[in-house]
Amino acid sequence: MLNNRIIIIIIIIIIIIIIIIIIIIIIIIIIIIIIIIIIIIIIIIIEAFGLVKKRTENYIGKIPGNIRITEIQKTVLLGTAHT
């Protein structure tokens, strides 16, 4: 009778440990996904604001009107937010 209770307690403890391990793994996966999303957002922002070729000013100068690179970058960044 005592042995059966000990075996049941051990099985319950093992099940609890397995559940805790699964929860920890799920939390780690969620953290990794959040980090990947943050990295992607940072890359999009850097790409939108950071990469302007030297000849871009010449091309924009040929377009009629008062167009600035910062306006184009803002449009690109906001456009990626809606897609």
A tleap script that builds the chain and sets N, CA, C and O, in Angstrom:
source leaprc.protein.ff14SB
mol = sequence {
  NMET LEU ASN ASN ARG ILE ILE ILE ILE ILE
  ILE ILE ILE ILE ILE ILE ILE ILE ILE ILE
  ILE ILE ILE ILE ILE ILE ILE ILE ILE ILE
  ILE ILE ILE ILE ILE ILE ILE ILE ILE ILE
  ILE ILE ILE ILE ILE ILE GLU ALA PHE GLY
  LEU VAL LYS LYS ARG THR GLU ASN TYR ILE
  GLY LYS ILE PRO GLY ASN ILE ARG ILE THR
  GLU ILE GLN LYS THR VAL LEU LEU GLY THR
  ALA HIE CTHR
}
set mol.1.N position { 0.814 -1.190 0.000 }
set mol.1.CA position { 0.000 0.000 0.000 }
set mol.1.C position { 0.865 1.265 0.000 }
set mol.1.O position { 0.594 2.214 -0.735 }
set mol.2.N position { 1.893 1.263 0.822 }
set mol.2.CA position { 2.799 2.405 0.895 }
set mol.2.C position { 3.596 2.553 -0.395 }
set mol.2.O position { 3.848 3.668 -0.852 }
set mol.3.N position { 3.982 1.451 -0.968 }
set mol.3.CA position { 4.750 1.489 -2.214 }
set mol.3.C position { 3.919 2.079 -3.354 }
set mol.3.O position { 4.447 2.816 -4.188 }
set mol.4.N position { 2.639 1.762 -3.395 }
set mol.4.CA position { 1.770 2.304 -4.437 }
set mol.4.C position { 1.646 3.822 -4.315 }
set mol.4.O position { 1.656 4.532 -5.321 }
set mol.5.N position { 1.530 4.313 -3.097 }
set mol.5.CA position { 1.431 5.753 -2.883 }
set mol.5.C position { 2.727 6.453 -3.286 }
set mol.5.O position { 2.691 7.521 -3.898 }
set mol.6.N position { 3.855 5.866 -2.951 }
set mol.6.CA position { 5.143 6.449 -3.318 }
set mol.6.C position { 5.285 6.478 -4.843 }
set mol.6.O position { 5.762 7.467 -5.401 }
set mol.7.N position { 4.885 5.427 -5.501 }
set mol.7.CA position { 4.968 5.375 -6.962 }
set mol.7.C position { 4.054 6.443 -7.583 }
set mol.7.O position { 4.440 7.099 -8.551 }
set mol.8.N position { 2.874 6.615 -7.044 }
set mol.8.CA position { 1.943 7.626 -7.560 }
set mol.8.C position { 2.517 9.021 -7.339 }
set mol.8.O position { 2.427 9.870 -8.226 }
set mol.9.N position { 3.098 9.268 -6.186 }
set mol.9.CA position { 3.705 10.568 -5.892 }
set mol.9.C position { 4.868 10.829 -6.841 }
set mol.9.O position { 5.005 11.941 -7.351 }
set mol.10.N position { 5.701 9.835 -7.085 }
set mol.10.CA position { 6.835 9.983 -8.007 }
set mol.10.C position { 6.336 10.279 -9.426 }
set mol.10.O position { 6.900 11.129 -10.115 }
set mol.11.N position { 5.300 9.594 -9.856 }
set mol.11.CA position { 4.732 9.825 -11.193 }
set mol.11.C position { 4.167 11.250 -11.290 }
set mol.11.O position { 4.345 11.919 -12.307 }
set mol.12.N position { 3.499 11.704 -10.250 }
set mol.12.CA position { 2.956 13.065 -10.245 }
set mol.12.C position { 4.091 14.093 -10.306 }
set mol.12.O position { 3.996 15.082 -11.033 }
set mol.13.N position { 5.144 13.864 -9.557 }
set mol.13.CA position { 6.293 14.774 -9.570 }
set mol.13.C position { 6.935 14.804 -10.959 }
set mol.13.O position { 7.294 15.872 -11.454 }
set mol.14.N position { 7.077 13.646 -11.579 }
set mol.14.CA position { 7.658 13.579 -12.926 }
set mol.14.C position { 6.773 14.326 -13.922 }
set mol.14.O position { 7.285 15.045 -14.780 }
set mol.15.N position { 5.471 14.168 -13.821 }
set mol.15.CA position { 4.543 14.871 -14.710 }
set mol.15.C position { 4.647 16.380 -14.508 }
set mol.15.O position { 4.640 17.139 -15.477 }
set mol.16.N position { 4.743 16.815 -13.257 }
set mol.16.CA position { 4.883 18.248 -12.967 }
set mol.16.C position { 6.190 18.783 -13.546 }
set mol.16.O position { 6.211 19.875 -14.113 }
set mol.17.N position { 7.268 18.036 -13.411 }
set mol.17.CA position { 8.563 18.452 -13.961 }
set mol.17.C position { 8.483 18.552 -15.480 }
set mol.17.O position { 9.008 19.502 -16.060 }
set mol.18.N position { 7.840 17.596 -16.130 }
set mol.18.CA position { 7.695 17.624 -17.586 }
set mol.18.C position { 6.869 18.845 -18.015 }
set mol.18.O position { 7.206 19.502 -19.000 }
set mol.19.N position { 5.813 19.144 -17.295 }
set mol.19.CA position { 4.981 20.315 -17.609 }
set mol.19.C position { 5.792 21.595 -17.449 }
set mol.19.O position { 5.695 22.495 -18.283 }
set mol.20.N position { 6.584 21.688 -16.397 }
set mol.20.CA position { 7.428 22.869 -16.178 }
set mol.20.C position { 8.441 23.018 -17.311 }
set mol.20.O position { 8.666 24.126 -17.797 }
set mol.21.N position { 9.046 21.922 -17.730 }
set mol.21.CA position { 10.014 21.962 -18.833 }
set mol.21.C position { 9.331 22.421 -20.122 }
set mol.21.O position { 9.892 23.228 -20.863 }
set mol.22.N position { 8.141 21.921 -20.391 }
set mol.22.CA position { 7.405 22.334 -21.594 }
set mol.22.C position { 7.075 23.823 -21.537 }
set mol.22.O position { 7.195 24.520 -22.545 }
set mol.23.N position { 6.665 24.315 -20.385 }
set mol.23.CA position { 6.362 25.741 -20.234 }
set mol.23.C position { 7.613 26.584 -20.455 }
set mol.23.O position { 7.552 27.623 -21.112 }
set mol.24.N position { 8.738 26.148 -19.917 }
set mol.24.CA position { 10.001 26.870 -20.111 }
set mol.24.C position { 10.379 26.899 -21.587 }
set mol.24.O position { 10.815 27.936 -22.088 }
set mol.25.N position { 10.222 25.795 -22.283 }
set mol.25.CA position { 10.537 25.741 -23.714 }
set mol.25.C position { 9.621 26.687 -24.496 }
set mol.25.O position { 10.082 27.384 -25.400 }
set mol.26.N position { 8.352 26.715 -24.162 }
set mol.26.CA position { 7.409 27.619 -24.835 }
set mol.26.C position { 7.794 29.072 -24.595 }
set mol.26.O position { 7.745 29.887 -25.516 }
set mol.27.N position { 8.175 29.401 -23.375 }
set mol.27.CA position { 8.599 30.768 -23.051 }
set mol.27.C position { 9.843 31.142 -23.841 }
set mol.27.O position { 9.933 32.255 -24.360 }
set mol.28.N position { 10.805 30.230 -23.939 }
set mol.28.CA position { 12.024 30.490 -24.705 }
set mol.28.C position { 11.691 30.717 -26.175 }
set mol.28.O position { 12.245 31.621 -26.799 }
set mol.29.N position { 10.796 29.913 -26.733 }
set mol.29.CA position { 10.402 30.087 -28.140 }
set mol.29.C position { 9.725 31.442 -28.345 }
set mol.29.O position { 9.981 32.118 -29.341 }
set mol.30.N position { 8.875 31.834 -27.420 }
set mol.30.CA position { 8.212 33.137 -27.522 }
set mol.30.C position { 9.233 34.262 -27.463 }
set mol.30.O position { 9.140 35.218 -28.233 }
set mol.31.N position { 10.195 34.167 -26.575 }
set mol.31.CA position { 11.243 35.189 -26.470 }
set mol.31.C position { 12.050 35.266 -27.765 }
set mol.31.O position { 12.368 36.360 -28.230 }
set mol.32.N position { 12.381 34.121 -28.347 }
set mol.32.CA position { 13.131 34.106 -29.607 }
set mol.32.C position { 12.309 34.757 -30.714 }
set mol.32.O position { 12.850 35.523 -31.512 }
set mol.33.N position { 11.026 34.467 -30.774 }
set mol.33.CA position { 10.165 35.078 -31.802 }
set mol.33.C position { 10.097 36.593 -31.614 }
set mol.33.O position { 10.152 37.340 -32.591 }
set mol.34.N position { 9.980 37.046 -30.383 }
set mol.34.CA position { 9.940 38.490 -30.113 }
set mol.34.C position { 11.254 39.142 -30.531 }
set mol.34.O position { 11.243 40.221 -31.123 }
set mol.35.N position { 12.369 38.511 -30.236 }
set mol.35.CA position { 13.673 39.057 -30.632 }
set mol.35.C position { 13.778 39.139 -32.152 }
set mol.35.O position { 14.270 40.133 -32.686 }
set mol.36.N position { 13.325 38.115 -32.842 }
set mol.36.CA position { 13.369 38.120 -34.315 }
set mol.36.C position { 12.501 39.245 -34.865 }
set mol.36.O position { 12.903 39.934 -35.803 }
set mol.37.N position { 11.322 39.437 -34.297 }
set mol.37.CA position { 10.437 40.519 -34.755 }
set mol.37.C position { 11.087 41.876 -34.525 }
set mol.37.O position { 11.033 42.744 -35.397 }
set mol.38.N position { 11.697 42.066 -33.369 }
set mol.38.CA position { 12.380 43.336 -33.075 }
set mol.38.C position { 13.519 43.567 -34.058 }
set mol.38.O position { 13.699 44.686 -34.539 }
set mol.39.N position { 14.290 42.530 -34.362 }
set mol.39.CA position { 15.391 42.664 -35.315 }
set mol.39.C position { 14.857 43.033 -36.698 }
set mol.39.O position { 15.436 43.882 -37.376 }
set mol.40.N position { 13.772 42.410 -37.115 }
set mol.40.CA position { 13.183 42.732 -38.425 }
set mol.40.C position { 12.710 44.180 -38.463 }
set mol.40.O position { 12.914 44.870 -39.461 }
set mol.41.N position { 12.083 44.645 -37.392 }
set mol.41.CA position { 11.620 46.039 -37.337 }
set mol.41.C position { 12.801 46.995 -37.406 }
set mol.41.O position { 12.747 47.999 -38.116 }
set mol.42.N position { 13.860 46.693 -36.678 }
set mol.42.CA position { 15.052 47.540 -36.702 }
set mol.42.C position { 15.661 47.568 -38.093 }
set mol.42.O position { 16.075 48.626 -38.567 }
set mol.43.N position { 15.721 46.418 -38.751 }
set mol.43.CA position { 16.271 46.365 -40.105 }
set mol.43.C position { 15.440 47.207 -41.061 }
set mol.43.O position { 15.994 47.922 -41.897 }
set mol.44.N position { 14.118 47.132 -40.949 }
set mol.44.CA position { 13.250 47.929 -41.822 }
set mol.44.C position { 13.483 49.419 -41.597 }
set mol.44.O position { 13.560 50.190 -42.552 }
set mol.45.N position { 13.595 49.818 -40.343 }
set mol.45.CA position { 13.824 51.234 -40.044 }
set mol.45.C position { 15.184 51.686 -40.565 }
set mol.45.O position { 15.297 52.763 -41.151 }
set mol.46.N position { 16.210 50.877 -40.357 }
set mol.46.CA position { 17.540 51.234 -40.843 }
set mol.46.C position { 17.545 51.322 -42.367 }
set mol.46.O position { 18.130 52.242 -42.938 }
set mol.47.N position { 16.899 50.372 -43.014 }
set mol.47.CA position { 16.842 50.390 -44.480 }
set mol.47.C position { 16.101 51.625 -44.974 }
set mol.47.O position { 16.529 52.259 -45.938 }
set mol.48.N position { 15.005 51.968 -44.328 }
set mol.48.CA position { 14.200 53.091 -44.798 }
set mol.48.C position { 14.894 54.428 -44.574 }
set mol.48.O position { 14.793 55.328 -45.408 }
set mol.49.N position { 15.591 54.562 -43.467 }
set mol.49.CA position { 16.212 55.844 -43.160 }
set mol.49.C position { 17.709 55.897 -43.467 }
set mol.49.O position { 18.278 56.980 -43.603 }
set mol.50.N position { 18.340 54.741 -43.576 }
set mol.50.CA position { 19.789 54.753 -43.678 }
set mol.50.C position { 20.353 54.692 -45.070 }
set mol.50.O position { 21.402 55.280 -45.328 }
set mol.51.N position { 19.700 54.006 -45.976 }
set mol.51.CA position { 20.296 53.797 -47.286 }
set mol.51.C position { 19.783 54.811 -48.302 }
set mol.51.O position { 18.684 54.677 -48.839 }
set mol.52.N position { 20.590 55.809 -48.547 }
set mol.52.CA position { 20.306 56.763 -49.601 }
set mol.52.C position { 21.571 56.853 -50.432 }
set mol.52.O position { 22.624 57.259 -49.940 }
set mol.53.N position { 21.461 56.475 -51.685 }
set mol.53.CA position { 22.636 56.496 -52.547 }
set mol.53.C position { 23.037 57.936 -52.850 }
set mol.53.O position { 22.236 58.867 -52.764 }
set mol.54.N position { 24.316 58.077 -53.210 }
set mol.54.CA position { 24.837 59.420 -53.462 }
set mol.54.C position { 24.169 60.079 -54.658 }
set mol.54.O position { 24.005 61.299 -54.672 }
set mol.55.N position { 23.785 59.308 -55.652 }
set mol.55.CA position { 23.188 59.883 -56.851 }
set mol.55.C position { 21.690 60.151 -56.693 }
set mol.55.O position { 21.055 60.683 -57.603 }
set mol.56.N position { 21.139 59.793 -55.568 }
set mol.56.CA position { 19.702 59.978 -55.362 }
set mol.56.C position { 19.315 61.451 -55.443 }
set mol.56.O position { 18.266 61.783 -55.997 }
set mol.57.N position { 20.139 62.330 -54.904 }
set mol.57.CA position { 19.855 63.767 -54.950 }
set mol.57.C position { 19.713 64.244 -56.389 }
set mol.57.O position { 18.851 65.069 -56.692 }
set mol.58.N position { 20.562 63.722 -57.281 }
set mol.58.CA position { 20.487 64.127 -58.691 }
set mol.58.C position { 19.161 63.703 -59.308 }
set mol.58.O position { 18.531 64.474 -60.032 }
set mol.59.N position { 18.740 62.476 -59.019 }
set mol.59.CA position { 17.487 61.978 -59.582 }
set mol.59.C position { 16.283 62.717 -59.016 }
set mol.59.O position { 15.343 63.037 -59.744 }
set mol.60.N position { 16.316 62.984 -57.734 }
set mol.60.CA position { 15.194 63.694 -57.108 }
set mol.60.C position { 15.137 65.130 -57.611 }
set mol.60.O position { 14.054 65.700 -57.745 }
set mol.61.N position { 16.288 65.713 -57.888 }
set mol.61.CA position { 16.328 67.074 -58.425 }
set mol.61.C position { 15.650 67.185 -59.777 }
set mol.61.O position { 15.181 68.265 -60.137 }
set mol.62.N position { 15.585 66.115 -60.524 }
set mol.62.CA position { 14.956 66.131 -61.848 }
set mol.62.C position { 13.429 66.051 -61.768 }
set mol.62.O position { 12.745 66.341 -62.750 }
set mol.63.N position { 12.898 65.670 -60.630 }
set mol.63.CA position { 11.441 65.573 -60.459 }
set mol.63.C position { 10.900 66.969 -60.152 }
set mol.63.O position { 11.424 67.662 -59.280 }
set mol.64.N position { 9.857 67.378 -60.866 }
set mol.64.CA position { 9.289 68.707 -60.592 }
set mol.64.C position { 8.686 68.774 -59.188 }
set mol.64.O position { 8.131 67.797 -58.686 }
set mol.65.N position { 8.807 69.931 -58.579 }
set mol.65.CA position { 8.245 70.127 -57.243 }
set mol.65.C position { 9.330 70.115 -56.183 }
set mol.65.O position { 10.508 69.898 -56.468 }
set mol.66.N position { 8.905 70.350 -54.966 }
set mol.66.CA position { 9.836 70.410 -53.838 }
set mol.66.C position { 9.784 69.068 -53.096 }
set mol.66.O position { 8.991 68.893 -52.172 }
set mol.67.N position { 10.628 68.138 -53.507 }
set mol.67.CA position { 10.633 66.803 -52.908 }
set mol.67.C position { 11.933 66.632 -52.121 }
set mol.67.O position { 13.023 66.940 -52.602 }
set mol.68.N position { 11.779 66.138 -50.919 }
set mol.68.CA position { 12.958 65.876 -50.079 }
set mol.68.C position { 13.098 64.371 -49.844 }
set mol.68.O position { 12.120 63.625 -49.869 }
set mol.69.N position { 14.328 63.955 -49.618 }
set mol.69.CA position { 14.601 62.535 -49.373 }
set mol.69.C position { 13.898 62.073 -48.099 }
set mol.69.O position { 13.415 60.943 -48.031 }
set mol.70.N position { 13.841 62.932 -47.103 }
set mol.70.CA position { 13.203 62.533 -45.838 }
set mol.70.C position { 11.727 62.219 -46.035 }
set mol.70.O position { 11.185 61.333 -45.375 }
set mol.71.N position { 11.069 62.949 -46.951 }
set mol.71.CA position { 9.659 62.663 -47.224 }
set mol.71.C position { 9.506 61.300 -47.897 }
set mol.71.O position { 8.585 60.544 -47.590 }
set mol.72.N position { 10.417 60.999 -48.814 }
set mol.72.CA position { 10.371 59.697 -49.490 }
set mol.72.C position { 10.629 58.576 -48.486 }
set mol.72.O position { 9.953 57.548 -48.515 }
set mol.73.N position { 11.599 58.771 -47.604 }
set mol.73.CA position { 11.890 57.761 -46.592 }
set mol.73.C position { 10.690 57.541 -45.675 }
set mol.73.O position { 10.364 56.406 -45.328 }
set mol.74.N position { 10.041 58.627 -45.287 }
set mol.74.CA position { 8.862 58.515 -44.419 }
set mol.74.C position { 7.747 57.747 -45.133 }
set mol.74.O position { 7.085 56.899 -44.535 }
set mol.75.N position { 7.550 58.051 -46.411 }
set mol.75.CA position { 6.524 57.355 -47.184 }
set mol.75.C position { 6.829 55.871 -47.286 }
set mol.75.O position { 5.938 55.033 -47.152 }
set mol.76.N position { 8.089 55.554 -47.522 }
set mol.76.CA position { 8.492 54.144 -47.624 }
set mol.76.C position { 8.263 53.435 -46.295 }
set mol.76.O position { 7.739 52.321 -46.261 }
set mol.77.N position { 8.654 54.077 -45.209 }
set mol.77.CA position { 8.512 53.455 -43.890 }
set mol.77.C position { 7.042 53.254 -43.526 }
set mol.77.O position { 6.665 52.191 -43.032 }
set mol.78.N position { 6.214 54.265 -43.767 }
set mol.78.CA position { 4.803 54.130 -43.456 }
set mol.78.C position { 4.123 53.135 -44.388 }
set mol.78.O position { 3.180 52.449 -43.995 }
set mol.79.N position { 4.605 53.061 -45.617 }
set mol.79.CA position { 4.047 52.079 -46.554 }
set mol.79.C position { 4.328 50.652 -46.125 }
set mol.79.O position { 3.487 49.773 -46.309 }
set mol.80.N position { 5.513 50.409 -45.550 }
set mol.80.CA position { 5.826 49.064 -45.085 }
set mol.80.C position { 5.034 48.719 -43.839 }
set mol.80.O position { 4.833 47.542 -43.541 }
set mol.81.N position { 4.580 49.727 -43.105 }
set mol.81.CA position { 3.802 49.444 -41.900 }
set mol.81.C position { 2.398 48.967 -42.241 }
set mol.81.O position { 1.763 48.279 -41.441 }
set mol.82.N position { 1.908 49.328 -43.427 }
set mol.82.CA position { 0.546 48.959 -43.816 }
set mol.82.C position { 0.481 47.657 -44.588 }
set mol.82.O position { -0.612 47.151 -44.842 }
set mol.83.N position { 1.607 47.107 -44.964 }
set mol.83.CA position { 1.583 45.874 -45.746 }
set mol.83.C position { 1.672 44.664 -44.878 }
set mol.83.O position { 1.665 43.540 -45.382 }
savepdb mol mol.pdb
quit
